């Protein structure tokens, strides 16, 4: 898939143009016009393409699937005191994880230790 490398384009533009005095809107408008300028095509001699086409790169992205029913703890907040809800809830029902026995809040959907669905 061809992807526009905006960071590289912006760095190239800013290295050639000093716009410290300009407002962000004016800088953005000038950048957009600069991207639309015709330049020689690096792949085919004699042809002209918009400058934006020279900043396209071929990248292969793996699709990211988000599953709301499974939770795999990363361990980043395992030892934190702020695991669970931001609001303190009384443990009236004595909610515990059926898998590892960790105490849970009443609204817990997953166990913060083992990731088991509750």
KOLLO-548103 format. One line per 3 residues: number of its first residue (from 1); their letters; for each residue x, y negated, z negated of C-alpha. Coordinates in steps of 0.2 Angstrom, whole numbers, plus 5000, padded with zeros to 4 digits. Example, Ala and Ser with C-alpha at 12.3 -4.5 7.8 and 13.67 -1.06 7.14 Angstrom:
BEGIN
1> as> 5062/5022/4961  5068/5005/4964
END
This chain:
BEGIN
1> xxx> 5000/5000/5000  5007/4983/5004  5007/4971/4989
4> xxx> 5010/4952/4989  5025/4949/4978  5020/4932/4971
7> xxx> 5034/4931/4958  5047/4932/4972  5038/4919/4983
10> xxx> 5036/4907/4969  5054/4908/4964  5059/4906/4982
13> xxx> 5048/4891/4984  5053/4883/4967  5072/4885/4972
16> xxx> 5070/4875/4988  5058/4861/4981  5059/4850/4966
19> xxx> 5042/4846/4960  5046/4842/4942  5036/4825/4944
22> xxx> 5020/4834/4951  5005/4839/4943  5001/4858/4942
25> xxx> 4987/4856/4954  4998/4847/4967  5012/4860/4965
28> xxx> 4999/4874/4968  4992/4866/4983  5009/4863/4991
31> xxx> 5014/4881/4987  4998/4887/4996  5002/4877/5011
34> xxx> 5020/4883/5011  5014/4901/5010  5003/4897/5026
37> xxx> 5017/4890/5036  5022/4900/5052  5040/4907/5051
40> xxx> 5049/4919/5063  5043/4937/5060  5058/4947/5053
43> xxx> 5052/4963/5060  5048/4958/5078  5059/4945/5087
46> xxx> 5049/4930/5095  5033/4932/5085  5028/4920/5071
49> xxx> 5019/4925/5056  5013/4916/5040  5027/4915/5027
52> xxx> 5016/4925/5015  5018/4940/5026  5037/4940/5022
55> xxx> 5033/4943/5004  5023/4959/5006  5031/4974/4999
58> xxx> 5027/4992/5000  5022/5000/4983  5014/5016/4978
61> xxx> 5002/5014/4963  4996/5029/4953  4978/5027/4949
64> xxx> 4975/5023/4930  4960/5033/4923  4952/5027/4907
67> xxx> 4943/5040/4897  4932/5033/4883  4929/5050/4876
70> xxx> 4947/5055/4872  4959/5045/4862  4978/5050/4860
73> xxx> 4986/5040/4846  5002/5032/4851  5009/5031/4833
76> xxx> 5011/5012/4834  4999/5009/4820  5001/5025/4811
79> xxx> 5009/5018/4795  5000/5001/4796  4988/4996/4783
82> xxx> 4977/4989/4796  4971/5005/4804  4952/5006/4807
85> xxx> 4940/4991/4807  4945/4974/4802  4931/4973/4790
88> xxx> 4932/4984/4774  4919/4997/4772  4915/5006/4757
91> xxx> 4917/5025/4758  4900/5030/4753  4898/5046/4763
94> xxx> 4916/5052/4760  4920/5053/4778  4934/5064/4782
97> xxx> 4942/5070/4798  4936/5088/4801  4953/5092/4809
100> xxx> 4966/5084/4798  4956/5078/4783  4961/5060/4784
103> xxx> 4948/5048/4776  4938/5038/4789  4926/5024/4790
106> xxx> 4908/5027/4793  4909/5019/4811  4925/5028/4816
109> xxx> 4923/5036/4833  4941/5044/4833  4953/5050/4819
112> xxx> 4968/5037/4818  4980/5052/4814  4975/5066/4825
115> xxx> 4964/5058/4838  4949/5070/4836  4932/5064/4841
118> x> 4921/5062/4826
END
